[in-house]
Amino acid sequence: MKISNDSASAHERLGFIRLGNMGGAIALRLVRAGYPLTVLDLNKEKMEPLIKAGAATAETPKRVAKRSTIVLASLQPSDVEKVACGEQGIAEANQGGVIFIDLSSTAPELAIKVSDALRARGIEMLEAPVSGADIGATNGHLTIFAGGNYAAYQRSLPVLQHVGHMVTYLGKNGNGQIGKRINQ
């Protein structure tokens, strides 16, 4: 499904960090939907299908953020803070108005800590852990539990609806992680 040019989401430029089984399938859905997409993965082979589908690449999370209005990531919990706030991380892009969507399943406390650090740099964060396994990512049938700033959620919703059949807003940062834990 292509995005119409008169859609508000048509102006979003997306970035995607880490292209494992879930992340790669989600990123492929987004580039096929017509979003301009910049990708990053430590394993260059995982970027190849996305490059063939039209995605650009970047060398660091900072460079992904500089090229994007919304950056999504599907990370191991131990990598979230480094990708968001570490050296060459998203925060260093100094791109006010960028939204970071963390699709990882982490502790609510980590979501709050990272969102506070990013907000101090003018970047809003949604934690939006997903449920539905690899097949759900491939078919766009994930369940997404979003926590964070409501305006950021509203702006990101068209993007999230390309990958999830049920996207639920649960309030402030940390609540998306709590919602996922309750669902499990």
Salt bridges, closest charged atoms under 4 A:
GLU12 OE2 - ARG155 NE 2.82
GLU59 OE1 - ARG63 NE 3.31
ASP79 OD2 - ARG18 NH1 2.85
GLU81 OE2 - LYS113 NZ 3.14
ASP116 OD1 - ARG119 NH1 3.49
GLU124 OE1 - ARG119 NE 3.15
